[in-house]
Amino acid sequence: MMKHLALLPAVLAMGLLAAPAQADSFSVDFGPVSSDVNGVDFTFNLVVPTVIIGDGTLTLTLDGDFNTSSEYADVILDGLLIGRILDDDTGNDPFNFANGDDPDASSSAGDPDTGSATISNAILAPRIADGLLVLQINTSSTVNFSTTTVSGTLSFKTVPEPTCLALLCGALGTILLRRRRRTAA
């Protein structure tokens, strides 16, 4: 028994000195989608991990008919409006489109606009807790989707397996197994 207890500090040191687990990266792509009807609402049901570390990044690419201030899209995550994009108002959304949300700079089909937004953990974490995130891109009625497509990516860091705990449990299991074999012999 004392021999086994003498090994315990070494086993604990191995577990504590093990390299900490790195967070795993997760991303899910959606689209491209288009339609032949004006003012389409696109819904993407994204299957996602249920626990994340830190904030997430939502990247959208829209190609086509967003060339006046009456042509825009609302971005909604599980019922929460994230912002209205490509409406000539950078103050109502967190996206960083290169044209500064200016629809006049957003040209027609063939010249896509891409913007990213940081979605805070406080907003994202409760919405992914069930493993499903509903993303909606709702366009204004004047957006002509015969020439417009929507696509994007959602990415974030997920909680890794606690490797230190796994090492510690494995080492303790080995000690107990050896002890059991010796007492049986």
Contacts in CASP RR format, 6 or more apart in sequence:
PFRMAT RR
TARGET T0000
AUTHOR 0000-0000-0000
METHOD contacts of the structure
MODEL  1
MMKHLALLPAVLAMGLLAAPAQADSFSVDFGPVSSDVNGVDFTFNLVVPT
VIIGDGTLTLTLDGDFNTSSEYADVILDGLLIGRILDDDTGNDPFNFANG
DDPDASSSAGDPDTGSATISNAILAPRIADGLLVLQINTSSTVNFSTTTV
SGTLSFKTVPEPTCLALLCGALGTILLRRRRRTAA
1 179 0 8 1.000
4 175 0 8 1.000
4 178 0 8 1.000
4 179 0 8 1.000
7 175 0 8 1.000
8 175 0 8 1.000
11 168 0 8 1.000
11 171 0 8 1.000
11 172 0 8 1.000
11 175 0 8 1.000
12 168 0 8 1.000
14 167 0 8 1.000
14 168 0 8 1.000
14 171 0 8 1.000
15 164 0 8 1.000
15 167 0 8 1.000
15 168 0 8 1.000
15 171 0 8 1.000
16 164 0 8 1.000
18 163 0 8 1.000
18 164 0 8 1.000
18 167 0 8 1.000
19 163 0 8 1.000
20 163 0 8 1.000
20 164 0 8 1.000
21 160 0 8 1.000
21 161 0 8 1.000
21 162 0 8 1.000
21 163 0 8 1.000
21 164 0 8 1.000
22 160 0 8 1.000
23 53 0 8 1.000
23 157 0 8 1.000
23 158 0 8 1.000
23 159 0 8 1.000
23 160 0 8 1.000
24 157 0 8 1.000
24 158 0 8 1.000
24 159 0 8 1.000
24 160 0 8 1.000
25 155 0 8 1.000
25 156 0 8 1.000
25 157 0 8 1.000
25 158 0 8 1.000
26 48 0 8 1.000
26 49 0 8 1.000
26 52 0 8 1.000
26 155 0 8 1.000
26 156 0 8 1.000
26 157 0 8 1.000
26 158 0 8 1.000
27 153 0 8 1.000
27 154 0 8 1.000
27 155 0 8 1.000
27 156 0 8 1.000
28 46 0 8 1.000
28 47 0 8 1.000
28 48 0 8 1.000
28 153 0 8 1.000
28 154 0 8 1.000
28 155 0 8 1.000
29 151 0 8 1.000
29 152 0 8 1.000
29 153 0 8 1.000
30 44 0 8 1.000
30 46 0 8 1.000
30 135 0 8 1.000
30 151 0 8 1.000
30 152 0 8 1.000
30 153 0 8 1.000
30 154 0 8 1.000
31 44 0 8 1.000
31 149 0 8 1.000
31 150 0 8 1.000
31 151 0 8 1.000
31 152 0 8 1.000
32 61 0 8 1.000
32 149 0 8 1.000
32 150 0 8 1.000
32 151 0 8 1.000
33 42 0 8 1.000
33 149 0 8 1.000
33 150 0 8 1.000
33 151 0 8 1.000
34 145 0 8 1.000
34 146 0 8 1.000
34 148 0 8 1.000
34 149 0 8 1.000
34 150 0 8 1.000
35 42 0 8 1.000
35 145 0 8 1.000
35 146 0 8 1.000
36 145 0 8 1.000
36 146 0 8 1.000
37 145 0 8 1.000
38 141 0 8 1.000
38 142 0 8 1.000
38 143 0 8 1.000
38 144 0 8 1.000
38 145 0 8 1.000
39 139 0 8 1.000
39 140 0 8 1.000
39 141 0 8 1.000
39 142 0 8 1.000
39 143 0 8 1.000
39 145 0 8 1.000
40 139 0 8 1.000
40 143 0 8 1.000
40 145 0 8 1.000
41 136 0 8 1.000
41 137 0 8 1.000
41 138 0 8 1.000
41 139 0 8 1.000
42 136 0 8 1.000
42 137 0 8 1.000
42 138 0 8 1.000
42 139 0 8 1.000
42 150 0 8 1.000
43 134 0 8 1.000
43 135 0 8 1.000
43 136 0 8 1.000
44 134 0 8 1.000
44 135 0 8 1.000
44 136 0 8 1.000
44 137 0 8 1.000
45 132 0 8 1.000
45 133 0 8 1.000
45 134 0 8 1.000
46 132 0 8 1.000
46 133 0 8 1.000
46 134 0 8 1.000
46 135 0 8 1.000
46 154 0 8 1.000
47 131 0 8 1.000
47 132 0 8 1.000
48 128 0 8 1.000
48 131 0 8 1.000
48 132 0 8 1.000
48 133 0 8 1.000
48 154 0 8 1.000
49 128 0 8 1.000
49 131 0 8 1.000
49 158 0 8 1.000
49 159 0 8 1.000
50 128 0 8 1.000
50 129 0 8 1.000
50 130 0 8 1.000
50 131 0 8 1.000
51 125 0 8 1.000
51 129 0 8 1.000
51 158 0 8 1.000
51 159 0 8 1.000
52 121 0 8 1.000
52 124 0 8 1.000
52 125 0 8 1.000
52 128 0 8 1.000
52 156 0 8 1.000
52 157 0 8 1.000
52 158 0 8 1.000
52 159 0 8 1.000
53 121 0 8 1.000
53 156 0 8 1.000
53 157 0 8 1.000
53 158 0 8 1.000
53 159 0 8 1.000
54 121 0 8 1.000
54 156 0 8 1.000
54 157 0 8 1.000
55 118 0 8 1.000
55 119 0 8 1.000
55 120 0 8 1.000
55 121 0 8 1.000
55 124 0 8 1.000
55 156 0 8 1.000
56 118 0 8 1.000
56 119 0 8 1.000
56 120 0 8 1.000
56 121 0 8 1.000
56 124 0 8 1.000
56 154 0 8 1.000
56 155 0 8 1.000
56 156 0 8 1.000
56 157 0 8 1.000
57 116 0 8 1.000
57 117 0 8 1.000
57 118 0 8 1.000
57 119 0 8 1.000
57 153 0 8 1.000
57 154 0 8 1.000
57 155 0 8 1.000
57 156 0 8 1.000
58 75 0 8 1.000
58 77 0 8 1.000
58 82 0 8 1.000
58 116 0 8 1.000
58 117 0 8 1.000
58 119 0 8 1.000
58 135 0 8 1.000
58 152 0 8 1.000
58 153 0 8 1.000
58 154 0 8 1.000
59 114 0 8 1.000
59 115 0 8 1.000
59 116 0 8 1.000
59 117 0 8 1.000
59 152 0 8 1.000
59 153 0 8 1.000
59 154 0 8 1.000
59 155 0 8 1.000
60 75 0 8 1.000
60 85 0 8 1.000
60 95 0 8 1.000
60 114 0 8 1.000
60 115 0 8 1.000
60 116 0 8 1.000
60 137 0 8 1.000
60 150 0 8 1.000
60 151 0 8 1.000
60 152 0 8 1.000
61 112 0 8 1.000
61 113 0 8 1.000
61 114 0 8 1.000
61 115 0 8 1.000
61 149 0 8 1.000
61 150 0 8 1.000
61 151 0 8 1.000
61 152 0 8 1.000
62 73 0 8 1.000
62 85 0 8 1.000
62 86 0 8 1.000
62 106 0 8 1.000
62 112 0 8 1.000
62 113 0 8 1.000
62 114 0 8 1.000
62 148 0 8 1.000
62 149 0 8 1.000
62 150 0 8 1.000
63 109 0 8 1.000
63 110 0 8 1.000
63 111 0 8 1.000
63 112 0 8 1.000
63 113 0 8 1.000
63 148 0 8 1.000
63 149 0 8 1.000
64 106 0 8 1.000
64 107 0 8 1.000
64 108 0 8 1.000
64 109 0 8 1.000
64 110 0 8 1.000
64 111 0 8 1.000
64 112 0 8 1.000
64 147 0 8 1.000
64 148 0 8 1.000
64 149 0 8 1.000
65 71 0 8 1.000
65 108 0 8 1.000
65 109 0 8 1.000
65 143 0 8 1.000
65 144 0 8 1.000
65 145 0 8 1.000
65 147 0 8 1.000
65 148 0 8 1.000
66 72 0 8 1.000
66 73 0 8 1.000
66 86 0 8 1.000
66 103 0 8 1.000
66 106 0 8 1.000
66 113 0 8 1.000
66 143 0 8 1.000
66 148 0 8 1.000
67 103 0 8 1.000
67 104 0 8 1.000
67 106 0 8 1.000
67 107 0 8 1.000
67 108 0 8 1.000
68 103 0 8 1.000
68 104 0 8 1.000
68 142 0 8 1.000
69 87 0 8 1.000
69 88 0 8 1.000
69 103 0 8 1.000
70 140 0 8 1.000
70 142 0 8 1.000
71 86 0 8 1.000
71 103 0 8 1.000
71 139 0 8 1.000
71 140 0 8 1.000
71 142 0 8 1.000
71 143 0 8 1.000
72 84 0 8 1.000
72 85 0 8 1.000
72 86 0 8 1.000
72 87 0 8 1.000
72 103 0 8 1.000
72 139 0 8 1.000
72 140 0 8 1.000
72 143 0 8 1.000
73 84 0 8 1.000
73 85 0 8 1.000
73 86 0 8 1.000
73 137 0 8 1.000
73 138 0 8 1.000
73 139 0 8 1.000
73 140 0 8 1.000
73 143 0 8 1.000
73 150 0 8 1.000
74 81 0 8 1.000
74 83 0 8 1.000
74 84 0 8 1.000
74 85 0 8 1.000
74 136 0 8 1.000
74 137 0 8 1.000
74 138 0 8 1.000
74 139 0 8 1.000
75 81 0 8 1.000
75 82 0 8 1.000
75 83 0 8 1.000
75 84 0 8 1.000
75 85 0 8 1.000
75 93 0 8 1.000
75 95 0 8 1.000
75 117 0 8 1.000
75 135 0 8 1.000
75 136 0 8 1.000
75 137 0 8 1.000
76 82 0 8 1.000
76 135 0 8 1.000
76 136 0 8 1.000
76 137 0 8 1.000
76 138 0 8 1.000
77 119 0 8 1.000
77 123 0 8 1.000
77 124 0 8 1.000
77 127 0 8 1.000
77 133 0 8 1.000
77 134 0 8 1.000
77 135 0 8 1.000
77 136 0 8 1.000
78 127 0 8 1.000
78 133 0 8 1.000
78 134 0 8 1.000
79 134 0 8 1.000
79 136 0 8 1.000
80 123 0 8 1.000
80 127 0 8 1.000
82 93 0 8 1.000
82 94 0 8 1.000
82 117 0 8 1.000
82 119 0 8 1.000
83 92 0 8 1.000
83 93 0 8 1.000
83 94 0 8 1.000
83 95 0 8 1.000
84 92 0 8 1.000
84 93 0 8 1.000
85 93 0 8 1.000
85 95 0 8 1.000
85 97 0 8 1.000
85 101 0 8 1.000
86 97 0 8 1.000
86 101 0 8 1.000
86 103 0 8 1.000
86 106 0 8 1.000
86 113 0 8 1.000
87 101 0 8 1.000
87 103 0 8 1.000
88 101 0 8 1.000
88 102 0 8 1.000
88 103 0 8 1.000
88 104 0 8 1.000
89 101 0 8 1.000
90 100 0 8 1.000
90 101 0 8 1.000
91 101 0 8 1.000
93 101 0 8 1.000
93 117 0 8 1.000
94 117 0 8 1.000
94 118 0 8 1.000
94 119 0 8 1.000
95 101 0 8 1.000
95 115 0 8 1.000
95 116 0 8 1.000
95 117 0 8 1.000
96 115 0 8 1.000
96 116 0 8 1.000
96 117 0 8 1.000
97 106 0 8 1.000
97 113 0 8 1.000
97 114 0 8 1.000
97 115 0 8 1.000
98 113 0 8 1.000
98 114 0 8 1.000
98 115 0 8 1.000
99 105 0 8 1.000
99 106 0 8 1.000
99 113 0 8 1.000
106 113 0 8 1.000
108 147 0 8 1.000
109 147 0 8 1.000
109 148 0 8 1.000
112 149 0 8 1.000
124 156 0 8 1.000
127 133 0 8 1.000
133 154 0 8 1.000
135 154 0 8 1.000
137 150 0 8 1.000
139 145 0 8 1.000
139 148 0 8 1.000
END
